[in-house]
């Protein structure tokens, strides 16, 4: 790292003291008849206060990170006293009900994180998600700063957790499972995450050992809850990368609420800065809405809908990639002709009915549908030169390719189309008996998939076709002619019609109690999953059972500590892609992959410099059987469609979060991971996601004399992943690693107008908040690589791994408006 870069980083990291950050408590105050109560006085022990309006709505800005006592009073109702403890930037919705003549005193501190900490769930603040800079900003961008979560592709929303692959992570929005496209093979094609950060209220994340109520995956759970509007509002964000607009509102009778978001993104800014010169404009757009209607205090109906369109038009021109060593520099120079046209269209809709039978029993009924239409069409011809680079710094040809060791051409062709329809019907319930809680659920899923694959690749060098170096294709070209007929270097042709029916069910029990003076929390549950695959002429069925348990204890000690142990059996029934092998053919005999989790955790909350901090530590072990091996092509996963391997993963996760700067939440993360697999008893080798070391930093700061000027720093360091292998090759012969991944993104924002403050800009006077931002992606212009392109020099019989580099330093401007 250059000295100037080091000083810049240290200067950012140790920015001077700031003003404390705040949190928001808001909601609607109702009486026992569910009518809004006007002119309720709210006041705190900090001298802060407000009053509810004619709709019963109140909004109170509070200091974050400490316990605040709040009192509600009204001449016609009894007084309410309670306490809250909110995190920096958090917005908590609290809707109290006033009773006539009775004073209500609540001793329990209202905190959104209290129970989640005991369960081993990480809670992330929505405001942090919206502010932290990143090439693909959103929830996943923040997850990548956590220990145990890895990704070496800033253009991708996909992430690996504790050695698992991208297909092993569950994502829920409002308790509804969501899906992602099938055919995407490059982070440049992905576009927008399903989760719209402008609509988010709560973000909960578990990296392993999660409860039985969550579905059947091997690695993690991301559980998102969208906001419940309490007033009208519009938020607009625009920049060089696109624009977002969200709107929310509530009806006069408080029964109907709506939350809507529109997003458009254009990644041309990143693509134009890359090593390949192209005519390329990747465009992504989506519309999302969450509607709720409360028929009564017992019945509520909600709808979650999403429509997204990813358009990826790609016409490459030239590329030069320099690689090798200082002593032996190499370069790959390519001239392209042809183009690629990809389309990914998805529709998702879910209706959820929630019914409160009584104060102890609540039920939910969910119907959802997901449809994706995807196409990948490309014909690209590449003429390449592989040669030596001029290293004479003083010469006119410095950096140019002077001597060609190999020349050749490559033709890649695809006509891939996929149509997938997934239907779900689900019933869930929760029943409380004193300190016991029982949760149950049953879910039916029907998957109907039509998939056509037409791909081939031909490589030609100096007039002859390069064949895979397999025993059946021994040759001594160019000294001896190779007279076999020319065939595609790699060809995949398949058409699959697949229907899969699944029935899932779970039952779990949890209890908060005490052992002596020590607080405890216990959870135990069982999941069952049955599925039947119908892919004429073959069918197959399987049923699995997954017991899981958690136990946590908070000792009655002066140090504030929590100890946790969790684990169980986790199955991953094969999804469509896991049935499909490298040649596109389905193997209906594929069974569920199975993992045994054991997680030991410890939380230590303490105060340092009169500010709150927490150190979270977890060690974990996963024993995985019936493994379905896979390879990674950028972000596309290709499965062997065989349960012919076993694997393991173990590691350590550490996270220190707290107010490094007064009133702001920042954290440092460290993760160590080792994961290996043994394919067909050949011995253990690194899995494609074997990310050994991971460091993450998220840092927030203010300027002392200008509190509206804020800084956000997002830094990630990962050791290199395995570099992959050619499509035809034995992975045991290719165990090299990519270079380490290093990335730092910086965001600066300034609030021009906040609340009722005055501004000299006439256009902004009608807005509640106006902010401007400046972002620097990849501050130090680090040259990270995602995969290797393998090029063979026939004359020397050497195969080179040419790195495919990611985005360089890029600048972005943003404007934010709130009505």
Buried (B, 14 or more C-beta within 10 A) or exposed (E): EEEEBEEBBEEBBEBEEBBBBBBBBBBBBBBEEBEBBBEBBBBBEEEBEBEBBEBBBBBBEBBBBBEBEBBBBBEEBBBBBBBBBBBBBBBBBBBBBBEEEEEBEEEEEBBBBEBBBBBBBBBBBBBBBBBBBBBBBBBBBBBBBBBBBBBBBBBBBBBBBBBBBBBBBBBBBBBBBBBBBBBBBBBBBBBBBBBBBBBBBBBBBBBBBBBBBBBBBBBBBBBBBBBBBBEEBBBBBBBEBBBBBBBBBBEEEBBBBBBBBBBBBBBBBBBEBBBBBBEBBBBBBBBBBBBBBBEEEEEBBBBBBBBBBBBBBBBBEEBBBBBEEEEEBBBBBBBBEBBBBBBBBBBBBBBBBBBBEEEEBBBBBBBBBBBBBBBBBBBBBBBBBBBBBBEEEEEEEEBEBEEBBBBBBBBBBBBBBBBBBBBBEBBBBBBBEEEEBBBBBBBBBBBBBBBBBBBBBBBBBEEBBBBEBEEEEEBEBEEEEBEEEEEBBBBBBBEBBBBBBBBBBBBBBBBBEEEEEEBBBBBBBBBBBBBBBBBEEEEBEBEBEBEBBBBBBBBEEEEBBBBBBBBBBBBBBBBBBBBBBBBBBBBBEBBBBBBBBBBBBEBBBEEEEEBBBBBBBBBBBBBBBBBBBBBBEBBBBBBBBBBBBBBBBBBBBBBBBBBBBBBBBBBBBBBBBBBBBBBEEEEBBBBBBBBBBBBBBBBBBBBEEEBBBBBBBBBBBBBBBBBBBBBEBEBEEBEEBBBBBBBBBBBBBBBBBBEEEEEEEEEEEEBBBBBBBBBBBBBBEBBBBBBBBBBBBBEEEEEBBBBBBBBBEBEBEBBBBBE
